[in-house]
Amino acid sequence: MRESVNRVIYDLKSFDRLTDILPDEKKKLRRFLRIYVPEVVEMLVSYQQYRRGGFDQKSMDELEMKIQKAMDSLDAALKEKQRMIGNMETMRTAAQAETVDELLNSEV
C-alpha cells in the first residue's frame, strides 16, 4: 500500500506544479482535491488505528485490498485529470499558434 500512497503523493505534487503553470485551473483542481484527498487520508488513518487495535488479520487483509483499490482509482483519476488539462491547454496553445501564423501570413 505504501507504493500507492507514494504514487498519489507524486501525482499531487505534479498537480501543484501544474497549477503554478496554469493558475486558471487551480480552482477546478482544488475542488477535485478537496473532495477526494480528505477521504483517502481518513481511510489511511482508520486503517492504521485498526492495525494498532488488534483487528483480526483476515479483516485487515481485506480492508487493505479495498483501500489499495481505492488508492489505485484515485491515482488513475489524478493522472486522467492532469492529462485532460494538459490536452486542453496544448490545444489552446496550438490554436493560438495557428492564428498568429495565419495573421502573419495575411500581412505579407
PDB file as gemmi writes it, atoms N, CA and C in Angstrom:
CRYST1    1.000    1.000    1.000  90.00  90.00  90.00 P 1                      
ATOM      1  N   MET A   1       0.826  -1.189   0.000  1.00  0.00           N  
ATOM      2  CA  MET A   1       0.000   0.000   0.000  1.00  0.00           C  
ATOM      3  C   MET A   1       0.878   1.264   0.000  1.00  0.00           C  
ATOM      4  N   ARG A   2       2.052   1.146   0.549  1.00  0.00           N  
ATOM      5  CA  ARG A   2       2.960   2.301   0.601  1.00  0.00           C  
ATOM      6  C   ARG A   2       3.258   2.829  -0.796  1.00  0.00           C  
ATOM      7  N   GLU A   3       3.410   1.918  -1.753  1.00  0.00           N  
ATOM      8  CA  GLU A   3       3.684   2.328  -3.133  1.00  0.00           C  
ATOM      9  C   GLU A   3       2.532   3.168  -3.695  1.00  0.00           C  
ATOM     10  N   SER A   4       1.306   2.770  -3.393  1.00  0.00           N  
ATOM     11  CA  SER A   4       0.137   3.536  -3.861  1.00  0.00           C  
ATOM     12  C   SER A   4       0.114   4.921  -3.245  1.00  0.00           C  
ATOM     13  N   VAL A   5       0.404   4.993  -1.966  1.00  0.00           N  
ATOM     14  CA  VAL A   5       0.434   6.293  -1.283  1.00  0.00           C  
ATOM     15  C   VAL A   5       1.500   7.175  -1.924  1.00  0.00           C  
ATOM     16  N   ASN A   6       2.662   6.607  -2.184  1.00  0.00           N  
ATOM     17  CA  ASN A   6       3.739   7.386  -2.802  1.00  0.00           C  
ATOM     18  C   ASN A   6       3.356   7.872  -4.197  1.00  0.00           C  
ATOM     19  N   ARG A   7       2.655   7.027  -4.969  1.00  0.00           N  
ATOM     20  CA  ARG A   7       2.217   7.444  -6.312  1.00  0.00           C  
ATOM     21  C   ARG A   7       1.236   8.604  -6.213  1.00  0.00           C  
ATOM     22  N   VAL A   8       0.298   8.521  -5.278  1.00  0.00           N  
ATOM     23  CA  VAL A   8      -0.680   9.601  -5.117  1.00  0.00           C  
ATOM     24  C   VAL A   8       0.021  10.884  -4.687  1.00  0.00           C  
ATOM     25  N   ILE A   9       0.958  10.773  -3.774  1.00  0.00           N  
ATOM     26  CA  ILE A   9       1.708  11.963  -3.341  1.00  0.00           C  
ATOM     27  C   ILE A   9       2.459  12.568  -4.523  1.00  0.00           C  
ATOM     28  N   TYR A  10       3.076  11.742  -5.338  1.00  0.00           N  
ATOM     29  CA  TYR A  10       3.781  12.225  -6.524  1.00  0.00           C  
ATOM     30  C   TYR A  10       2.810  12.953  -7.462  1.00  0.00           C  
ATOM     31  N   ASP A  11       1.629  12.366  -7.674  1.00  0.00           N  
ATOM     32  CA  ASP A  11       0.637  13.000  -8.551  1.00  0.00           C  
ATOM     33  C   ASP A  11       0.148  14.328  -7.977  1.00  0.00           C  
ATOM     34  N   LEU A  12      -0.009  14.378  -6.671  1.00  0.00           N  
ATOM     35  CA  LEU A  12      -0.436  15.634  -6.053  1.00  0.00           C  
ATOM     36  C   LEU A  12       0.621  16.717  -6.233  1.00  0.00           C  
ATOM     37  N   LYS A  13       1.885  16.331  -6.130  1.00  0.00           N  
ATOM     38  CA  LYS A  13       2.962  17.297  -6.375  1.00  0.00           C  
ATOM     39  C   LYS A  13       2.945  17.754  -7.835  1.00  0.00           C  
ATOM     40  N   SER A  14       2.635  16.840  -8.739  1.00  0.00           N  
ATOM     41  CA  SER A  14       2.522  17.210 -10.153  1.00  0.00           C  
ATOM     42  C   SER A  14       1.394  18.202 -10.356  1.00  0.00           C  
ATOM     43  N   PHE A  15       0.283  18.002  -9.651  1.00  0.00           N  
ATOM     44  CA  PHE A  15      -0.825  18.948  -9.726  1.00  0.00           C  
ATOM     45  C   PHE A  15      -0.389  20.315  -9.237  1.00  0.00           C  
ATOM     46  N   ASP A  16       0.400  20.334  -8.182  1.00  0.00           N  
ATOM     47  CA  ASP A  16       0.880  21.600  -7.647  1.00  0.00           C  
ATOM     48  C   ASP A  16       1.711  22.335  -8.690  1.00  0.00           C  
ATOM     49  N   ARG A  17       2.594  21.606  -9.381  1.00  0.00           N  
ATOM     50  CA  ARG A  17       3.398  22.238 -10.444  1.00  0.00           C  
ATOM     51  C   ARG A  17       2.504  22.691 -11.594  1.00  0.00           C  
ATOM     52  N   LEU A  18       1.495  21.902 -11.902  1.00  0.00           N  
ATOM     53  CA  LEU A  18       0.576  22.239 -12.985  1.00  0.00           C  
ATOM     54  C   LEU A  18      -0.180  23.533 -12.681  1.00  0.00           C  
ATOM     55  N   THR A  19      -0.616  23.703 -11.446  1.00  0.00           N  
ATOM     56  CA  THR A  19      -1.350  24.923 -11.107  1.00  0.00           C  
ATOM     57  C   THR A  19      -0.443  26.142 -11.082  1.00  0.00           C  
ATOM     58  N   ASP A  20       0.859  25.931 -10.869  1.00  0.00           N  
ATOM     59  CA  ASP A  20       1.797  27.050 -10.987  1.00  0.00           C  
ATOM     60  C   ASP A  20       1.862  27.525 -12.431  1.00  0.00           C  
ATOM     61  N   ILE A  21       1.822  26.572 -13.359  1.00  0.00           N  
ATOM     62  CA  ILE A  21       1.883  26.899 -14.784  1.00  0.00           C  
ATOM     63  C   ILE A  21       0.535  27.422 -15.283  1.00  0.00           C  
ATOM     64  N   LEU A  22      -0.550  26.845 -14.784  1.00  0.00           N  
ATOM     65  CA  LEU A  22      -1.905  27.174 -15.248  1.00  0.00           C  
ATOM     66  C   LEU A  22      -2.778  27.606 -14.078  1.00  0.00           C  
ATOM     67  N   PRO A  23      -2.596  28.814 -13.605  1.00  0.00           N  
ATOM     68  CA  PRO A  23      -3.341  29.246 -12.414  1.00  0.00           C  
ATOM     69  C   PRO A  23      -4.862  29.248 -12.610  1.00  0.00           C  
ATOM     70  N   ASP A  24      -5.347  29.358 -13.839  1.00  0.00           N  
ATOM     71  CA  ASP A  24      -6.790  29.340 -14.068  1.00  0.00           C  
ATOM     72  C   ASP A  24      -7.403  27.988 -13.729  1.00  0.00           C  
ATOM     73  N   GLU A  25      -6.606  26.942 -13.777  1.00  0.00           N  
ATOM     74  CA  GLU A  25      -7.095  25.596 -13.476  1.00  0.00           C  
ATOM     75  C   GLU A  25      -7.098  25.303 -11.978  1.00  0.00           C  
ATOM     76  N   LYS A  26      -6.469  26.168 -11.209  1.00  0.00           N  
ATOM     77  CA  LYS A  26      -6.303  25.927  -9.774  1.00  0.00           C  
ATOM     78  C   LYS A  26      -7.634  25.706  -9.063  1.00  0.00           C  
ATOM     79  N   LYS A  27      -8.629  26.508  -9.395  1.00  0.00           N  
ATOM     80  CA  LYS A  27      -9.930  26.402  -8.731  1.00  0.00           C  
ATOM     81  C   LYS A  27     -10.586  25.045  -9.004  1.00  0.00           C  
ATOM     82  N   LYS A  28     -10.550  24.597 -10.250  1.00  0.00           N  
ATOM     83  CA  LYS A  28     -11.130  23.295 -10.604  1.00  0.00           C  
ATOM     84  C   LYS A  28     -10.403  22.157  -9.890  1.00  0.00           C  
ATOM     85  N   LEU A  29      -9.083  22.252  -9.881  1.00  0.00           N  
ATOM     86  CA  LEU A  29      -8.297  21.203  -9.247  1.00  0.00           C  
ATOM     87  C   LEU A  29      -8.510  21.178  -7.748  1.00  0.00           C  
ATOM     88  N   ARG A  30      -8.577  22.325  -7.136  1.00  0.00           N  
ATOM     89  CA  ARG A  30      -8.812  22.377  -5.686  1.00  0.00           C  
ATOM     90  C   ARG A  30     -10.132  21.719  -5.335  1.00  0.00           C  
ATOM     91  N   ARG A  31     -11.165  21.977  -6.128  1.00  0.00           N  
ATOM     92  CA  ARG A  31     -12.475  21.379  -5.885  1.00  0.00           C  
ATOM     93  C   ARG A  31     -12.369  19.847  -5.953  1.00  0.00           C  
ATOM     94  N   PHE A  32     -11.690  19.354  -6.964  1.00  0.00           N  
ATOM     95  CA  PHE A  32     -11.494  17.916  -7.126  1.00  0.00           C  
ATOM     96  C   PHE A  32     -10.734  17.338  -5.924  1.00  0.00           C  
ATOM     97  N   LEU A  33      -9.648  17.999  -5.558  1.00  0.00           N  
ATOM     98  CA  LEU A  33      -8.813  17.507  -4.467  1.00  0.00           C  
ATOM     99  C   LEU A  33      -9.500  17.623  -3.111  1.00  0.00           C  
ATOM    100  N   ARG A  34     -10.284  18.665  -2.923  1.00  0.00           N  
ATOM    101  CA  ARG A  34     -10.978  18.881  -1.648  1.00  0.00           C  
ATOM    102  C   ARG A  34     -11.961  17.756  -1.354  1.00  0.00           C  
ATOM    103  N   ILE A  35     -12.460  17.131  -2.391  1.00  0.00           N  
ATOM    104  CA  ILE A  35     -13.417  16.044  -2.203  1.00  0.00           C  
ATOM    105  C   ILE A  35     -12.697  14.744  -1.870  1.00  0.00           C  
ATOM    106  N   TYR A  36     -11.665  14.400  -2.634  1.00  0.00           N  
ATOM    107  CA  TYR A  36     -11.088  13.061  -2.552  1.00  0.00           C  
ATOM    108  C   TYR A  36      -9.926  12.901  -1.583  1.00  0.00           C  
ATOM    109  N   VAL A  37      -9.070  13.884  -1.477  1.00  0.00           N  
ATOM    110  CA  VAL A  37      -7.892  13.733  -0.622  1.00  0.00           C  
ATOM    111  C   VAL A  37      -8.273  13.524   0.844  1.00  0.00           C  
ATOM    112  N   PRO A  38      -9.204  14.292   1.412  1.00  0.00           N  
ATOM    113  CA  PRO A  38      -9.577  14.025   2.810  1.00  0.00           C  
ATOM    114  C   PRO A  38     -10.124  12.614   3.027  1.00  0.00           C  
ATOM    115  N   GLU A  39     -10.857  12.093   2.056  1.00  0.00           N  
ATOM    116  CA  GLU A  39     -11.373  10.729   2.171  1.00  0.00           C  
ATOM    117  C   GLU A  39     -10.237   9.718   2.246  1.00  0.00           C  
ATOM    118  N   VAL A  40      -9.240   9.906   1.400  1.00  0.00           N  
ATOM    119  CA  VAL A  40      -8.102   8.987   1.377  1.00  0.00           C  
ATOM    120  C   VAL A  40      -7.327   9.067   2.694  1.00  0.00           C  
ATOM    121  N   VAL A  41      -7.100  10.271   3.162  1.00  0.00           N  
ATOM    122  CA  VAL A  41      -6.378  10.433   4.424  1.00  0.00           C  
ATOM    123  C   VAL A  41      -7.161   9.762   5.559  1.00  0.00           C  
ATOM    124  N   GLU A  42      -8.463   9.948   5.587  1.00  0.00           N  
ATOM    125  CA  GLU A  42      -9.288   9.325   6.625  1.00  0.00           C  
ATOM    126  C   GLU A  42      -9.201   7.797   6.553  1.00  0.00           C  
ATOM    127  N   MET A  43      -9.240   7.249   5.340  1.00  0.00           N  
ATOM    128  CA  MET A  43      -9.111   5.792   5.178  1.00  0.00           C  
ATOM    129  C   MET A  43      -7.793   5.293   5.746  1.00  0.00           C  
ATOM    130  N   LEU A  44      -6.711   5.990   5.405  1.00  0.00           N  
ATOM    131  CA  LEU A  44      -5.389   5.555   5.843  1.00  0.00           C  
ATOM    132  C   LEU A  44      -5.230   5.659   7.358  1.00  0.00           C  
ATOM    133  N   VAL A  45      -5.752   6.723   7.939  1.00  0.00           N  
ATOM    134  CA  VAL A  45      -5.697   6.881   9.397  1.00  0.00           C  
ATOM    135  C   VAL A  45      -6.499   5.778  10.074  1.00  0.00           C  
ATOM    136  N   SER A  46      -7.692   5.515   9.568  1.00  0.00           N  
ATOM    137  CA  SER A  46      -8.519   4.447  10.143  1.00  0.00           C  
ATOM    138  C   SER A  46      -7.814   3.103  10.057  1.00  0.00           C  
ATOM    139  N   TYR A  47      -7.218   2.849   8.919  1.00  0.00           N  
ATOM    140  CA  TYR A  47      -6.500   1.585   8.726  1.00  0.00           C  
ATOM    141  C   TYR A  47      -5.397   1.428   9.775  1.00  0.00           C  
ATOM    142  N   GLN A  48      -4.622   2.469   9.987  1.00  0.00           N  
ATOM    143  CA  GLN A  48      -3.548   2.407  10.983  1.00  0.00           C  
ATOM    144  C   GLN A  48      -4.103   2.178  12.387  1.00  0.00           C  
ATOM    145  N   GLN A  49      -5.218   2.819  12.701  1.00  0.00           N  
ATOM    146  CA  GLN A  49      -5.832   2.636  14.017  1.00  0.00           C  
ATOM    147  C   GLN A  49      -6.304   1.189  14.192  1.00  0.00           C  
ATOM    148  N   TYR A  50      -6.892   0.632  13.148  1.00  0.00           N  
ATOM    149  CA  TYR A  50      -7.364  -0.744  13.215  1.00  0.00           C  
ATOM    150  C   TYR A  50      -6.193  -1.709  13.408  1.00  0.00           C  
ATOM    151  N   ARG A  51      -5.096  -1.451  12.721  1.00  0.00           N  
ATOM    152  CA  ARG A  51      -3.911  -2.318  12.862  1.00  0.00           C  
ATOM    153  C   ARG A  51      -3.411  -2.301  14.298  1.00  0.00           C  
ATOM    154  N   ARG A  52      -3.385  -1.112  14.885  1.00  0.00           N  
ATOM    155  CA  ARG A  52      -2.924  -0.999  16.280  1.00  0.00           C  
ATOM    156  C   ARG A  52      -3.941  -1.585  17.256  1.00  0.00           C  
ATOM    157  N   GLY A  53      -5.192  -1.624  16.812  1.00  0.00           N  
ATOM    158  CA  GLY A  53      -6.259  -2.098  17.688  1.00  0.00           C  
ATOM    159  C   GLY A  53      -6.391  -3.609  17.761  1.00  0.00           C  
ATOM    160  N   GLY A  54      -5.572  -4.309  17.000  1.00  0.00           N  
ATOM    161  CA  GLY A  54      -5.579  -5.756  17.095  1.00  0.00           C  
ATOM    162  C   GLY A  54      -6.702  -6.436  16.336  1.00  0.00           C  
ATOM    163  N   PHE A  55      -7.207  -5.818  15.298  1.00  0.00           N  
ATOM    164  CA  PHE A  55      -8.238  -6.459  14.473  1.00  0.00           C  
ATOM    165  C   PHE A  55      -7.666  -7.733  13.869  1.00  0.00           C  
ATOM    166  N   ASP A  56      -8.533  -8.696  13.568  1.00  0.00           N  
ATOM    167  CA  ASP A  56      -8.031  -9.964  13.027  1.00  0.00           C  
ATOM    168  C   ASP A  56      -7.400  -9.755  11.658  1.00  0.00           C  
ATOM    169  N   GLN A  57      -6.422 -10.593  11.348  1.00  0.00           N  
ATOM    170  CA  GLN A  57      -5.611 -10.428  10.142  1.00  0.00           C  
ATOM    171  C   GLN A  57      -6.435 -10.546   8.868  1.00  0.00           C  
ATOM    172  N   LYS A  58      -7.410 -11.449   8.844  1.00  0.00           N  
ATOM    173  CA  LYS A  58      -8.230 -11.619   7.636  1.00  0.00           C  
ATOM    174  C   LYS A  58      -8.987 -10.328   7.322  1.00  0.00           C  
ATOM    175  N   SER A  59      -9.570  -9.714   8.331  1.00  0.00           N  
ATOM    176  CA  SER A  59     -10.287  -8.448   8.126  1.00  0.00           C  
ATOM    177  C   SER A  59      -9.344  -7.357   7.651  1.00  0.00           C  
ATOM    178  N   MET A  60      -8.146  -7.324   8.232  1.00  0.00           N  
ATOM    179  CA  MET A  60      -7.170  -6.304   7.851  1.00  0.00           C  
ATOM    180  C   MET A  60      -6.687  -6.514   6.418  1.00  0.00           C  
ATOM    181  N   ASP A  61      -6.495  -7.765   6.026  1.00  0.00           N  
ATOM    182  CA  ASP A  61      -6.064  -8.053   4.653  1.00  0.00           C  
ATOM    183  C   ASP A  61      -7.137  -7.619   3.650  1.00  0.00           C  
ATOM    184  N   GLU A  62      -8.391  -7.906   3.966  1.00  0.00           N  
ATOM    185  CA  GLU A  62      -9.498  -7.497   3.091  1.00  0.00           C  
ATOM    186  C   GLU A  62      -9.598  -5.978   3.011  1.00  0.00           C  
ATOM    187  N   LEU A  63      -9.459  -5.342   4.165  1.00  0.00           N  
ATOM    188  CA  LEU A  63      -9.519  -3.877   4.197  1.00  0.00           C  
ATOM    189  C   LEU A  63      -8.368  -3.274   3.406  1.00  0.00           C  
ATOM    190  N   GLU A  64      -7.194  -3.843   3.561  1.00  0.00           N  
ATOM    191  CA  GLU A  64      -6.036  -3.323   2.822  1.00  0.00           C  
ATOM    192  C   GLU A  64      -6.250  -3.441   1.320  1.00  0.00           C  
ATOM    193  N   MET A  65      -6.819  -4.555   0.873  1.00  0.00           N  
ATOM    194  CA  MET A  65      -7.090  -4.721  -0.562  1.00  0.00           C  
ATOM    195  C   MET A  65      -8.084  -3.671  -1.053  1.00  0.00           C  
ATOM    196  N   LYS A  66      -9.101  -3.387  -0.266  1.00  0.00           N  
ATOM    197  CA  LYS A  66     -10.099  -2.384  -0.669  1.00  0.00           C  
ATOM    198  C   LYS A  66      -9.500  -0.981  -0.687  1.00  0.00           C  
ATOM    199  N   ILE A  67      -8.686  -0.689   0.300  1.00  0.00           N  
ATOM    200  CA  ILE A  67      -8.027   0.624   0.331  1.00  0.00           C  
ATOM    201  C   ILE A  67      -7.052   0.734  -0.833  1.00  0.00           C  
ATOM    202  N   GLN A  68      -6.332  -0.339  -1.104  1.00  0.00           N  
ATOM    203  CA  GLN A  68      -5.400  -0.364  -2.234  1.00  0.00           C  
ATOM    204  C   GLN A  68      -6.135  -0.061  -3.535  1.00  0.00           C  
ATOM    205  N   LYS A  69      -7.293  -0.680  -3.711  1.00  0.00           N  
ATOM    206  CA  LYS A  69      -8.092  -0.453  -4.920  1.00  0.00           C  
ATOM    207  C   LYS A  69      -8.549   1.002  -5.006  1.00  0.00           C  
ATOM    208  N   ALA A  70      -8.976   1.567  -3.881  1.00  0.00           N  
ATOM    209  CA  ALA A  70      -9.395   2.969  -3.860  1.00  0.00           C  
ATOM    210  C   ALA A  70      -8.225   3.896  -4.175  1.00  0.00           C  
ATOM    211  N   MET A  71      -7.039   3.582  -3.626  1.00  0.00           N  
ATOM    212  CA  MET A  71      -5.853   4.403  -3.899  1.00  0.00           C  
ATOM    213  C   MET A  71      -5.476   4.328  -5.374  1.00  0.00           C  
ATOM    214  N   ASP A  72      -5.565   3.134  -5.950  1.00  0.00           N  
ATOM    215  CA  ASP A  72      -5.261   2.983  -7.375  1.00  0.00           C  
ATOM    216  C   ASP A  72      -6.251   3.768  -8.231  1.00  0.00           C  
ATOM    217  N   SER A  73      -7.514   3.773  -7.821  1.00  0.00           N  
ATOM    218  CA  SER A  73      -8.533   4.546  -8.548  1.00  0.00           C  
ATOM    219  C   SER A  73      -8.256   6.039  -8.448  1.00  0.00           C  
ATOM    220  N   LEU A  74      -7.863   6.493  -7.267  1.00  0.00           N  
ATOM    221  CA  LEU A  74      -7.527   7.908  -7.104  1.00  0.00           C  
ATOM    222  C   LEU A  74      -6.318   8.256  -7.955  1.00  0.00           C  
ATOM    223  N   ASP A  75      -5.314   7.412  -7.952  1.00  0.00           N  
ATOM    224  CA  ASP A  75      -4.121   7.645  -8.753  1.00  0.00           C  
ATOM    225  C   ASP A  75      -4.491   7.761 -10.234  1.00  0.00           C  
ATOM    226  N   ALA A  76      -5.331   6.848 -10.711  1.00  0.00           N  
ATOM    227  CA  ALA A  76      -5.762   6.883 -12.117  1.00  0.00           C  
ATOM    228  C   ALA A  76      -6.567   8.146 -12.406  1.00  0.00           C  
ATOM    229  N   ALA A  77      -7.431   8.541 -11.476  1.00  0.00           N  
ATOM    230  CA  ALA A  77      -8.236   9.753 -11.672  1.00  0.00           C  
ATOM    231  C   ALA A  77      -7.360  11.001 -11.707  1.00  0.00           C  
ATOM    232  N   LEU A  78      -6.360  11.053 -10.848  1.00  0.00           N  
ATOM    233  CA  LEU A  78      -5.446  12.198 -10.848  1.00  0.00           C  
ATOM    234  C   LEU A  78      -4.695  12.295 -12.166  1.00  0.00           C  
ATOM    235  N   LYS A  79      -4.217  11.156 -12.649  1.00  0.00           N  
ATOM    236  CA  LYS A  79      -3.493  11.154 -13.920  1.00  0.00           C  
ATOM    237  C   LYS A  79      -4.404  11.553 -15.081  1.00  0.00           C  
ATOM    238  N   GLU A  80      -5.627  11.056 -15.063  1.00  0.00           N  
ATOM    239  CA  GLU A  80      -6.577  11.395 -16.132  1.00  0.00           C  
ATOM    240  C   GLU A  80      -6.920  12.882 -16.095  1.00  0.00           C  
ATOM    241  N   LYS A  81      -7.146  13.410 -14.915  1.00  0.00           N  
ATOM    242  CA  LYS A  81      -7.451  14.841 -14.773  1.00  0.00           C  
ATOM    243  C   LYS A  81      -6.287  15.677 -15.306  1.00  0.00           C  
ATOM    244  N   GLN A  82      -5.091  15.283 -14.947  1.00  0.00           N  
ATOM    245  CA  GLN A  82      -3.908  16.007 -15.403  1.00  0.00           C  
ATOM    246  C   GLN A  82      -3.773  15.906 -16.926  1.00  0.00           C  
ATOM    247  N   ARG A  83      -4.029  14.732 -17.476  1.00  0.00           N  
ATOM    248  CA  ARG A  83      -3.952  14.539 -18.924  1.00  0.00           C  
ATOM    249  C   ARG A  83      -4.981  15.405 -19.648  1.00  0.00           C  
ATOM    250  N   MET A  84      -6.198  15.448 -19.115  1.00  0.00           N  
ATOM    251  CA  MET A  84      -7.253  16.259 -19.738  1.00  0.00           C  
ATOM    252  C   MET A  84      -6.890  17.739 -19.741  1.00  0.00           C  
ATOM    253  N   ILE A  85      -6.380  18.207 -18.618  1.00  0.00           N  
ATOM    254  CA  ILE A  85      -5.981  19.614 -18.528  1.00  0.00           C  
ATOM    255  C   ILE A  85      -4.850  19.895 -19.510  1.00  0.00           C  
ATOM    256  N   GLY A  86      -3.874  18.998 -19.550  1.00  0.00           N  
ATOM    257  CA  GLY A  86      -2.755  19.170 -20.478  1.00  0.00           C  
ATOM    258  C   GLY A  86      -3.215  19.196 -21.921  1.00  0.00           C  
ATOM    259  N   ASN A  87      -4.127  18.302 -22.270  1.00  0.00           N  
ATOM    260  CA  ASN A  87      -4.639  18.274 -23.641  1.00  0.00           C  
ATOM    261  C   ASN A  87      -5.370  19.566 -23.990  1.00  0.00           C  
ATOM    262  N   MET A  88      -6.209  20.048 -23.075  1.00  0.00           N  
ATOM    263  CA  MET A  88      -6.941  21.289 -23.335  1.00  0.00           C  
ATOM    264  C   MET A  88      -5.982  22.455 -23.517  1.00  0.00           C  
ATOM    265  N   GLU A  89      -4.986  22.528 -22.666  1.00  0.00           N  
ATOM    266  CA  GLU A  89      -4.042  23.642 -22.736  1.00  0.00           C  
ATOM    267  C   GLU A  89      -3.189  23.582 -23.993  1.00  0.00           C  
ATOM    268  N   THR A  90      -2.736  22.396 -24.371  1.00  0.00           N  
ATOM    269  CA  THR A  90      -1.923  22.315 -25.588  1.00  0.00           C  
ATOM    270  C   THR A  90      -2.762  22.602 -26.825  1.00  0.00           C  
ATOM    271  N   MET A  91      -4.041  22.200 -26.819  1.00  0.00           N  
ATOM    272  CA  MET A  91      -4.918  22.530 -27.948  1.00  0.00           C  
ATOM    273  C   MET A  91      -5.124  24.043 -28.035  1.00  0.00           C  
ATOM    274  N   ARG A  92      -5.286  24.680 -26.882  1.00  0.00           N  
ATOM    275  CA  ARG A  92      -5.465  26.139 -26.845  1.00  0.00           C  
ATOM    276  C   ARG A  92      -4.222  26.838 -27.395  1.00  0.00           C  
ATOM    277  N   THR A  93      -3.053  26.384 -26.989  1.00  0.00           N  
ATOM    278  CA  THR A  93      -1.812  26.996 -27.457  1.00  0.00           C  
ATOM    279  C   THR A  93      -1.599  26.738 -28.946  1.00  0.00           C  
ATOM    280  N   ALA A  94      -1.938  25.529 -29.401  1.00  0.00           N  
ATOM    281  CA  ALA A  94      -1.819  25.213 -30.833  1.00  0.00           C  
ATOM    282  C   ALA A  94      -2.746  26.111 -31.647  1.00  0.00           C  
ATOM    283  N   ALA A  95      -3.953  26.353 -31.157  1.00  0.00           N  
ATOM    284  CA  ALA A  95      -4.888  27.240 -31.863  1.00  0.00           C  
ATOM    285  C   ALA A  95      -4.327  28.661 -31.919  1.00  0.00           C  
ATOM    286  N   GLN A  96      -3.722  29.105 -30.836  1.00  0.00           N  
ATOM    287  CA  GLN A  96      -3.090  30.432 -30.827  1.00  0.00           C  
ATOM    288  C   GLN A  96      -1.989  30.497 -31.866  1.00  0.00           C  
ATOM    289  N   ALA A  97      -1.169  29.476 -31.919  1.00  0.00           N  
ATOM    290  CA  ALA A  97      -0.053  29.455 -32.873  1.00  0.00           C  
ATOM    291  C   ALA A  97      -0.572  29.507 -34.305  1.00  0.00           C  
ATOM    292  N   GLU A  98      -1.621  28.757 -34.595  1.00  0.00           N  
ATOM    293  CA  GLU A  98      -2.198  28.768 -35.938  1.00  0.00           C  
ATOM    294  C   GLU A  98      -2.775  30.137 -36.283  1.00  0.00           C  
ATOM    295  N   THR A  99      -3.423  30.761 -35.310  1.00  0.00           N  
ATOM    296  CA  THR A  99      -3.993  32.090 -35.542  1.00  0.00           C  
ATOM    297  C   THR A  99      -2.904  33.105 -35.832  1.00  0.00           C  
ATOM    298  N   VAL A 100      -1.847  33.088 -35.026  1.00  0.00           N  
ATOM    299  CA  VAL A 100      -0.735  34.018 -35.251  1.00  0.00           C  
ATOM    300  C   VAL A 100      -0.110  33.762 -36.618  1.00  0.00           C  
ATOM    301  N   ASP A 101       0.084  32.507 -36.967  1.00  0.00           N  
ATOM    302  CA  ASP A 101       0.655  32.156 -38.259  1.00  0.00           C  
ATOM    303  C   ASP A 101      -0.215  32.686 -39.397  1.00  0.00           C  
ATOM    304  N   GLU A 102      -1.524  32.469 -39.307  1.00  0.00           N  
ATOM    305  CA  GLU A 102      -2.432  32.947 -40.348  1.00  0.00           C  
ATOM    306  C   GLU A 102      -2.421  34.467 -40.456  1.00  0.00           C  
ATOM    307  N   LEU A 103      -2.416  35.141 -39.307  1.00  0.00           N  
ATOM    308  CA  LEU A 103      -2.389  36.607 -39.312  1.00  0.00           C  
ATOM    309  C   LEU A 103      -1.093  37.127 -39.940  1.00  0.00           C  
ATOM    310  N   LEU A 104       0.020  36.514 -39.564  1.00  0.00           N  
ATOM    311  CA  LEU A 104       1.290  36.955 -40.123  1.00  0.00           C  
ATOM    312  C   LEU A 104       1.371  36.677 -41.623  1.00  0.00           C  
ATOM    313  N   ASN A 105       0.854  35.560 -42.073  1.00  0.00           N  
ATOM    314  CA  ASN A 105       0.878  35.242 -43.487  1.00  0.00           C  
ATOM    315  C   ASN A 105      -0.050  36.156 -44.289  1.00  0.00           C  
ATOM    316  N   SER A 106      -1.124  36.620 -43.684  1.00  0.00           N  
ATOM    317  CA  SER A 106      -2.034  37.514 -44.399  1.00  0.00           C  
ATOM    318  C   SER A 106      -1.473  38.938 -44.471  1.00  0.00           C  
ATOM    319  N   GLU A 107      -0.536  39.263 -43.597  1.00  0.00           N  
ATOM    320  CA  GLU A 107       0.099  40.577 -43.602  1.00  0.00           C  
ATOM    321  C   GLU A 107       1.100  40.701 -44.740  1.00  0.00           C  
ATOM    322  N   VAL A 108       1.638  39.601 -45.171  1.00  0.00           N  
ATOM    323  CA  VAL A 108       2.729  39.639 -46.169  1.00  0.00           C  
ATOM    324  C   VAL A 108       2.201  39.869 -47.539  1.00  0.00           C  
TER     325      VAL A 108                                                      
END                                                                             
